[in-house]
Amino acid sequence: MRLSALSSPGAAATAVLALLSSADLVLARPSPEPKVPARMKWTNQRGKKVARTVLRNVLEGRTFTNSFAIAACSTSQANAISAPYDNVWVGLSDAEAVSVVAWLFGQESLNLTETEDAGEWDNTVILVELQIPNKTDVLAHIDGGAAAPERWAHVILDYRATEDPYYQDLLVGPLPLNSETVTIKPLEYPLTRKTEGKVRNLEANSETIYSEWLYKIGAEVADITQDLWGAQATGQDNDTIDIWGIDPYWQDDGRVVRWDMFWNLPQDYFDTETLLPLGLYFKSDVTGRDPSQWELQGWLYNNIFYETTEEFRTAYWNGSIEKLGANVEGDWGRTDPINANMPYDSSYPPVSIAPAGSRYGVDIERKYVEWMDFSFYVGFSRDVGMTIYDIKYKGERLLYELGLQEAMAHYAGGDPVQSGTTYLDTYYGFGPYAFELIPGYDCPEYATFLNSTFYVDETTHTHLNSICLFEFTSDYPIQRHSSGEYVTATKETHFSIRSVSTVGNYDYMFTYSFKLDGTISAEVRASGYIQSAYFTTGSDFGFKIQENLSGSMHDHVLNFKADFDILGTANSIQTMTNVPVSRVFPWSGGKARNTMQVVREFIDTEDQGRFNWAPNVAQQVLVVNKDEKNQWGELRGYHVLPMSGAMHLTVQNSSNLAEAGRWAEFDVQVTRQHDWEPRAAHPYNSQDVNDPPINFARFFDGESLDQEDIVLWLNLGMHHVPHTGDLPNTVFTTAHAGVQFMPSNYFDIDQSRRTVNAVRVNYENGTATDVETFGQKDQSCSVDFTPVEYDLWGYKGDVVVRKFPYDPNNPYYETDAIV
């Protein structure tokens, strides 16, 4: 599934209106002076008269505003602002995407087939999206006044009309296309392997793998599976068990080998399949495209390996095999409440409101945001979903780019499927699965919601309300102090932008936050269903969590790119380490004092640029500009520090990944910025793990990091050994990782002193003598609040518009998922 841009279908909006018969949410244009009723109650009763305006507003990217807690003096929608320049990262327009697809299908040499008509031996278009422009060209434009960078489309074609199928990255442009000047060429410069943008496709026979191989094998042992579980996996509609296995395939000595296992299928709509392994495995060599040359290489059951089907069958039917129980769906795997009788729980919980309306501005078209002294642009792509660009504070750039690069889930276990599984999630993409968010759960009800779009199968899918922006006050102050005469405190109010991508069984929540003191944070949380193991291998790889079920241990490692520009692009990395020392001071009478001090060092080259957080968290990592000192002579910069879950992959020299996951080997990695090294990974690294398109380790070639344009690649994640608390779903509270960028001598004083959302209470002899609120809340607003559950009948899923042939007048709803 491939993505096109973070933009709206535009021309399709009018046609989509015909799909609506009712409306359960209110959308409105951003307006500095909105007209709203004098008083409204938060209620789940919505007027039907707005039906024909709802989706038009959504598709045109307007803000989502529900009619809750609105007083006469407020509105919750974002203020409309104008970005200082066009968003060069925003993605292809509808017209651009249509023109590129039409041009591709007009090239006979490409021999393309429309996806819905294509088979395994046809060439198809996988991706059409904006090629993100080079940083040097962008800075020349936004800082130096040069013309905007040329726009090019990044295209991936799937060449399957050959015995050796492959994917190819291509560039098509410049845009807008001109039939006399249009160019198509391999996209090779971001790759460490120079093969004209090509990488083999091990999935070209995906349909044949099932229809002529896996289900054929399932049919050959149907008598055994019927005897064991009363079920079969033969590819028929009445199958109640399934077959699937490792990712990526084993790629050794020129052979392609897979391990598969049987899984129970859920009997309702809950995604419990990954909790229902059945403990029977088989190995097969599927090298090449001819199924007649594929080879079944053995069976595994109850930790006993059988080299042939006949050997396994004989052992089974002669009674020498111990029959194991099945994992069967139950309430323990369903996410609806169970025995919900906690005291007071039926009362409505506390809620957050924005009584004075939104205190931030958004340019919807350009995806540009301002909050307090921060500003940034939002980009969106098929591979990684949301990325933040040109993050500034008071007009000074702090970060050019901040966003996800890759995410892996590396499993381990005593069975070949768990041991052989290491998902590289950009293969599936975070953009296609950034689904519609749930107001009141994923984000506050008063948030501003944006849409995102992605390209797949000659269509553009629009994820409605898939990005949210909101201001929030924490349950603690950012500053406080008490004395015998006064107490003072300042509210910890921050601004966040968030999206959630459901990649297979896991839901990843990504949040970028901005704080009043100038701190920036990136956080990821994981929820969803674990991938479990059949409990036959003891406790070396996890806990037993049901009678026949084990939690399968795994590492989640997510790599983030942080391209710092602290007061310019010439930056350095300084470390300050707390070390124990024994020192004699002039005042210590000749005796050594056991104490500690800081040791300051610089990371001079990329040879030193891969390291882990120090034990005892005793080392500060600072991004500084040696040419910029504060008034006290200290280097101005930002302190990079983990919040939680800053880690790297436990497995060393992974048998599954070989060279494809070198980005996951250290907590912190620093390189010199190059336009030809924009990504730490490639979505098809899994297709050739021994020689992947991007081998991150090759970025480190000894270059200077002294006052250069530098990039930090930071790994976040969780060492996850699932336990009974992961049933039915892993919870966001503990599956959490984050990193912060905190000012270090960058400002002369804490910037949160600039907010009036503070209080000082003077008191004497048990009596308050003065209460100073510094001008905050001098506006009085009345809120009529009726606590009922937010109305979610407006949840819609994805809107789809065909791109070839272009058909904006017949949009439809369709939401795809991996499982």
N, C-alpha and C positions, 0 to 999 in steps of 0.2 A: 504494500500500500504506500503510495507516494504522495507527497504534498506539494502544493503550488505556492501558496503565499498566505500571509495574514492580511487578508483583504476581503471585501464583501463581493458577492456575485453581481451586485449592481443591477444589470439589465434583467436579471431573473426575478427581481423582487416583485414586480407587478404580477407576473404569472403565478408566483407562489401563493399569492393572496387567495387564489381560488381553492387552495387546499384547506383553508381555515373555515371551520364552521362555528367555532366558539373561541373565546380567549379568556385566559385565567391569570394573566399578568399584564401590567401596564408598562409601556415603554414610552419614553418621552425624549424630545430633543434636549441636549444640554442648553441651558439658557441662564444668563446671569440674573434675570428677573423672572423666574418661573411663576406661572399663575396656578395656584393650588387652592383647594377649598380651605376655608378658615379653620375647620377642624375635621379630622377623620379618625376613625377607629381602625386599629389593626385587625382585620377580619378576613376570613376566607371567602367572603362573598364578593365576587367580581362582576362588574357590569358587562353584558354581552355587546354593548354598543361599540366597544373598542375592537371588536374582532377583526375588522378589515384593515386596521392600522398596525396590528401587532407585528406581523412578520416583515412588513415593509421597514419598520423601524429597526428590527433585529438585523436584517440583511444589510441595511445601510450603516450598521455599526454603531447605532445609538445606544445610549446607556439604559440599563435595566433599572427601573425604579418601581418598587411595589408601594402600595398606598398604606404604609404603616406609620404610626406614631408621628404624623406630620402636624406640626403646630402652625399657626398663622405666620410665624416668622421664619420658617425653615423649609428646606427641601434637601433631599439626600443625594441628588444627582450631581455629577461632577460639573465644575465650571468649565465653560467652553473657552479654550485658549488657542492661540496660533503658534505653531512651532517656528523656531528661528530659521529652519531650512527643511527641505523635503527629507523624508526618511529614506535614505539610500539602501536600507536593509529590509524594507517592508515587504518585499516580495513582488511577484508578477501581478499585473492587473489582469482582469478578466480578458480584456482584448488581447493582451500580450500572450497569455497562455493559449488562447484559441488560435492565434496566428502561428505560434510555434508548432502546435500539434498539426494544424492543417498543412504547414510547410513540410513537416517530416513525412506525412503520408503522401505528399506529392513527389517525394524522391524515390523513383523506381529502384534505384540501386540499394536502398535500405530494405526493400522487400518486406514491408511491414503489414501486419494483419491486425484488425481491430481486436481488442482483448476478448470481447464476448464471443467472437467467432474463432479464436485462436486455439490451436491444440499444442501439444508438446513439441512439435517440429515447426513452429511458426515463430517469427520475430515479432516482438511487441515493444511498445513504449512503456517503461516502468515509471519514469519520473520526469516531470517538467516543473522546474522551480527556478527562482532567481539564483544565479551564481553570485554569492556575496562578494562585493568588490574588495580589492586589496586595500589594506589599511593605509599604505603610503598614498594611494590615489584619493582615498576619502579625506585624509588629513590635509592634503594639498587643496582640496575643495573647501572643507568647512573651516579650516584655519588660515589657508593661504589665498583664498579667493579664486582658485582655479576652477575650471568648468567641472560639473558633476561627472563622476566616472561613467564610462559607457555601461549600459545595461546589457547583460548577456544571460541567456537561459542555460541552466545546467540540465542536461538531459541524460538519462540512463536508458539504454536500449538493452533488451534481453534477446541475444542472438541464440536461438535454439534450432534454426534450420541447418544444423551441422552436427557431425559426430562429436565435436568438441565444443559444447555450448559455453557461452561466456556472457558476462555483463560488460558494457563499455560506457565509461563516463565521457560525455561529449559536451562541447560548448557550441551554442547556436546563437548567432547575433551578427552585429549589434542590433539592439532593439531601438525603435520599432523596425521590424523586418522590411527590407527593401529587396525586391526580387533580383536586382542587379548587383547588390553588394553583400547579400547574406552569406555568411561563412559558417561551415560546420567543421570542427576540428577536435581531436582528442583532448580531453582535460587530463593532463599528465603532471603538471607542475606541483600539485599538492601531494603527490604520491611519492613514497620512497622507492617504489619499484617502477621502473620506467618501461612499461609495456603497452604504450598507446592507450592508457586508461582501461585496459582489459583485465578482468579477473574471471577465472572459471566459475561456472554455475553448476554446483553439485545438486541443485534442486530441480533441474530441467525435467526430470522424469517423475515428478512428485505424484502425478495421477497414476502412472504405471506402477510405481512403487507399491501403492495400495492395491489397485485392482488386479495386478498380475503377479504380485509378490507377497505382500503381507497378508492380504485376505486369502490368497491361495494357501499359504502356510497355515493360517487359521482354520481353513476348511479341512486341511489334512489331519488336524488334531481335534476336530470338532467333537469327536466321540469322547475324548479325554476332557475337554472343557465342559461338555454337557455333564459328564460324570462328576467333575469337581464342583462346578458352580451352577449347573442347569442353564448354561448360556453358551453362545458361540459368537465368534467374530469372523464373519465370512463376507462382509460387505453388503449384506441384505438389510432391508429396512427394519426387519424385526430383530436385528442384533441388539443385545443388551450388554455386551462388553466391547471394549475398544482395544486397539493396538497402537502404540507409539513409543518412541524411545529417545535416543541421545541426540544432542545438539551441542557442538558440531559433530559431524561424522569423524570417525577415526581416519586419519590420513597418513598412513605409514607405508614406506617403500613402494610408493606409486599405487597402492591399493586404497580403495574407499570401503570402509567397513562400518556397519551399524549394529547396535544392540537395540532390541525392542522388547517390550513386555506387555502383558495383558492388564487392562484396567476395567473396573466396573463402571458402568455408565449410570449417572443419576437418573432418577425416574421423575424428577420435577424440574423446575427452572433454576434451581440453585447450582452454582458452578463447583460442585463437590468432586468432580472426577479426579483431580489431583490428590484427593484424600483417599482414593479407593484402589490402590495397587493390589494385584492378585498374586504376585510372587512367582510367576512363570516367565522366563526370559529366553530369547533365542538370538543367535549371532548370524549375520549374513554378510557376504562380500558382494557389494553392488557396484563394482567398478564397471564403467562404460555404460552404454545406452541400450544394450541388447539384453533383455531379461533372460534369454536362454543361456547366457554366459554367467549369470549370477549364481551364487553358491550358498546354500545353507551350511553353516559351519558348526552348529552345535546348540544344545539346550542346557539351561540351568534351572534346577528346581531344588529348593531346600539345601542350597550350598553344595549340590552334587552336579557336576558337569557331565553331559552326555554328548558324545561327538556326532551322533547321527540321530535322525528322527526314529529310526528303527530301534536303536539302542534305548532311547527314551521310552518309546511305546512298549517295548518288551518289559522293561523294568516297571513301568506303571501297571500293566495289566497282570503281571505275575505276582503283584502284591508286595514288591520289595521297596516301594516308595511310600513314605508316610504322607497321607493327604493332609494338606494344611487348610485352615479355615479362610474364609473370604472376608474382605473389608466391604461392608454393606452400608449404604447411605442411612443416616439417621438424623435426629434433631441435633446431635452433637456437631454436625457439619453444616447446619442451616443457620443463617444469620438473623432470623426473626427472634424476638425475645422468647426466653424459656424461663418458666417459673418466675415471672416478673411480679414480685411482691415486696420489693424493698420499701421500708418505711418512708413515708412522705413523697415517694417517687412520682405519684400521680399528679402532684402539684406542679405548676409550670415553673421551669428553672429561670434563673436570672437571664436577662437579655441585655444586649448593648444597642444603643441607638445613637444617632447623630443629631442632637437637638438643634444645632445651628446650621445644619446642612453640611455638604462636603466642603472641606478646607483644602482642596487640591484642584488642579486643572488638567484637562485632557484634550488634546487635539485628536479626535477620533480618527480622522482620515489619515493623518501622518503617524499615528500611534506614538504620540509624544506626551510626556507626563511631567508635571511640576508639583512638588510638595515642599513647603517651607523653602529652604535654600537649595534643595536637590532638584535636578532635572535629568531625564534620560529618555531614550527611544526604545521601543519594543520591536524585536524581530521574531520571526517564527519560521521553522523549517521542518521538513519531513523527518530528518534523522533525530534531532534533539529537542524539538518543540520550541519553547520560549527561550530567547536570549535577550539580554539587556545590553544596550550600546550607549556610548558617549555619556557616561555617568559623571555629572558635574556637581560641584558644590560652590555656590556663589560665583558661578560662571567659570570656575577652574576645573578642568578635567581631572578626575581621580582614576577612573578606569575607562579604557576604550571599549572593552568587551568583558562580559561576565556571563557564563552560561555552561550548561552541561556539554560534555564531549562524548562520553560513552558510559554505559552501565553494564556490569556483569553480575551474574549470579553463578558462582563456581561451587558446585556440589562435590561431596565426597561420600563414599559409602562402601560397604562390603559387597554390594551387587554391581554389575557392570553398567546399569542405567544411571544410578546415582553417581558412580565413579566417573562415568563418561560424559556427564552433562555439565556444560559451562555456557550458559546463554550470554550472548553479546546482543544487547537489546536494541541497538540502533539498526540491526538487521531487520527487525520488525518496524522500528521507528516509534518515536515518542509523539510526533505530530499527529499521525493518523488515529491515535487512541487518546487524545486529549479531549475527553468527552465533556458534555454539558455539566456544569457545576450545580450543586444543590444549595440554594440560598438558605441560610440559617444553620447549615451543617458544614459545607465546605468553606463558606465565606459568610460574613455578616449579611443580613437581609438588605442593609443599606448600601452595599458595595456597588461599584460601577462594573458592569460586565461587558467584555469585548468578545467578538467572534474570532475564530481562526479557520483557515481553509487548507485543504491538501488535495493533491492530484492523485487519482487512481483510476486505471482502466478507462481512459478518455473521459473522465468525469471530474468535476470539482465537488468535493464534499465540504460543506460548511458546518463546523462545530459551533452551535449556538451557545453563547454565554460560557465559553470555555476558558476564559481568563478573567480574573477578578482583581480589582484594585480597591483598597480600603484603608482607612485610618482606624487605629485601634488603641485604646488605653489599657496598659497592662495592669495586673493586680498588685503592682509594687511601684513606688515612685522611682524616678531616675536619680533623685538626690534627696537626702533628708539629713537633718541634724537637730539634736536637742541640747539645750543647756539649762542652767538654773533660771534663766530669764526669758528664753524664747524657744520655739520649735519651728523649723522651716522644712518644707518639702516641695518637690516639683513633680508634676505628673510625667509618667513615662509613656508618652504618646508617640507612636511610630506609624510608618506607612509601609504597606506590603502590596506586592503583586504576586499572584498565585495561579498555578494551573495544576491539574491532576491528570496523569496518563496511566491508563490501565493496560499494561503490556503483559498479555497472557493472564496468569493467575495473580499477579501483583499489581497493586495500585500505588503509584509513586506521586506524592504531593511535593511540588517544588514551590518554595516561597523565598522571595528576595525582599529584604526589609531594610528600611532606612530610619535612623534614629536621630533624635534632636542634637546629640553631641557630635554628629558627623560620622557615626559608625554605620557600616553596611554589613549585612549578613546574607549568607546563602544557606538554605536549609533544605533537607529532603527527609521525608517520612515515608515509611512503607507499611501498607496494610494488604488485605486480600488473603487468598488461600495459599497455604504452603504447598510445595511439592513434597509429598511424603514418600516413605520407603516401606516396603514390606518387612516386617520385623522377623528376620531370620539370621541377622548377623551380630546379635548381641549389642552391647552398649558402647562399643568403640566409636560409633559415628552418630550417636544421639540417644534421646530418651524414648522409652516405650510410652506411647500416648493413647493407644487403644489395644484391644486384645491381640490384633495382628498388624499393628501399625507402629511405625517409628517416625519420629521427626527427623528429616534428612538434613544433616548439618551442611551449611553453606556459608560462603562469604558474599555479601553484597558489596561491591566496590563501584562507586560512581565518581567519574573524573570530571572536574570543573576547570575551566580556563578562566584565569583572571589576568587580563592584560592591563597592567598598571601604567599610568602616565602621571607621575607625581611631579607637578609643576614643570611639565615638559616630558619628552620621551627619553631623556637621558637619566636613567635610574640605576641604582645599585642595591644589592642585598647585604644588609648588615645583620650579624647575629650578636646578641648580648646574652651571655650564659652566666647563670648564678653558680659559682663554684665554692666549695669549702676551702678555707685557707687558714694557716697559722702564721700570724704576722706580729712583728715587734713594732710598736709605734713610739714616737718620741716621748709620749706621755705614759707609756705602760711600764716604766721602771725596768726596762731591759727584759721583761718577761713577754713571751709570745702569747697572743690572744687568739683563741680558736673562734673563728668567725667566718664570714663569707664575703665575697666581692663579685663584681661583674667583669667578664672578659669580653672585650669588643673585638670582633673580627669581620672581615668581608669575604664573601664568596666571589673569588676572582674570575673563575672560568666555569664553563659547563662541566668540566671534569669533576668539579666539586658540587655540581648542581642537583644531585639526587640524594636526598637524605630523609630521615624520619624525625618525628618530634622527639625531643630529648626526654630521657627518663625523668620522672618527677616534674615534667613540664617546666624544666629549669631553663629553657632557652627561648628568648624572644627572636622572632624572625621579622625584620623590619625592611620595608621597601622605602628607600630614601633617595633624595637627590643631593649629592655631595656639593653641588653648586648653590644650594639653597639652605641657609641656616636661619634660625630664629634670632631674636634680639639677644639671646644669651649664648649664642654660638653653637647650639645643638642642631643636628641635621633634621630637617623637616621631612616627615614621612608618615607611613601607615604601618601599624603593627598587625601582622597576620597571625591569628591565634585560633585554635580549635575550640568550638563550643562543646561538641560531643561527637563521638563516632568518627573522628579523624583517624584513618587507618589505611593499611595496605593489604594486599592479598596474602593470606597465610601460606598457600601452596607456593613452592619454589620450583621454577622451571616446569611449569604445568605440562603434563602429558597431553592434556586436551587442547591447550592453546598454542604451545610451542612459541613462535615469534609474534603471535597475534595479540597478546595482551600485555606487552611490556610496559605500558602506561600504568599498570596497577601495582608495580613492584615497590614503590616508595610512597610515603605520605606526601612529601613536597618535592616538586621537580621544577627547576628553573632553566629556561632556555632564552637565548637571544631571539627576539621577534624577527621572523621572516615572512614575507607574503607567501612563500611556497611551503610554509609549515603552519597552516591555519587550523588544522584539526589533529587531535591526538590519535584518532582512530578512523577507520573507514567502515561503512556499514557491511561491507562484504569481506572483512578480514577473516570471517569464519569459513569462507569458501576455499582458502588456501592458507592454512595456519602456519605452514613452514616458510612461506614467502608471501606474506600478506601485502595488500596494496600500500598500507602504512605500517611500518615497523617503527614504533615510537622511540626505541632505543637508538636509532640512527640519528635522531635529532641532536644527540650529545656528542659533539665532535671537537670539544676543546676551545670553543670560541669564548672571547672575553665577555664577562658580565659586568665590567666596570664602566659605569655611566653609559650604558647602552639601553636600547628599547628592549625591556625584558618582559617575559611572560611567566607566570606561575601556573603550574598544573597541579591541582590539589585533589587528593583522593579523600572521599567521605564514604561512610558505609556502616555496615553492621556485621559482626561475627555472629551468625545466627545459628543457634542450636535449638530448634523448635521444641517446645514443651507443651503441656496440656493447656496452658494459657493462650496458645496460638490456635486453639480450636474454638469456634469455627474459623476465625480470621485472626491473623496477626494484628496487633493494635498499634496505632500511631504514637501512643504515649511513650513507648520504649524503643520502637524501631525508628530511631531519630538520629540524624547526624547533621552537623552544621559547622560553618567556619565564619569568623568575623574579621572584618578589616576595621581597626580602631585607630583614630588619629594618635600619632606619637610626635609630640613637639610640632605638629603641623599648624595648630592655632596657638595663640598666646594665652588662651583661657578656654575652659569648657564651654562649648557652644550652646549647651542647653540653658545657660544663663540668659540667653536671648529670648526665651519664651516667657510670656506672662502667665502661663498656666502653672502658677506657683502660689504658695501661701506662706506667710509668716505670722505666727501668733505670739505676741508678747504677753507675759503674765507675771504677776507679783502677788505673793501671799494667797495663792490659790484662786486668783481672779484674773481673767483675761483683761488686759489693759488696752490692747490694740490688735486688730485683725487686718492685715494688709493682703489684698488680693491682686494688686498690681494692674488693675484695669480689666481683668478677665471677668466674664459672665455679667457684664453690665447690661446685657439684653435679657429680658424676661420672656420666657416662652412657656405656654401651657400645652401639655401633651395629654390627650385622652387615649388611654391604652387599654385595649381589650385583649388579654392574653389567650390567644388561640394558636394552634399550629399553623405555620405559614402554608398558604395554598400552593401545592406543587402540581396541580393538574395542568399547568402550562408547560411541563417538561416535555420536550419534543424529540430530542435526538438530532440526527444530521439531516441537512437539506442537500440534495444532490442535483447537479446540473450537468448534462452531457456537453463535452467539448468537441467531440468529433464523431459524427457530424454535429456541429454546434446546434443545440436545441434548448435555448433559454426559456422557451414557453411551456416546457413540460418537466418542471422540477418534481422531485419526489423525496420521500423520507426513507433513509436507510442508514442504519448504524452498524458498522462491522466490528467484530471482535476476533481475537486470535483463538480463544477457546469458547 
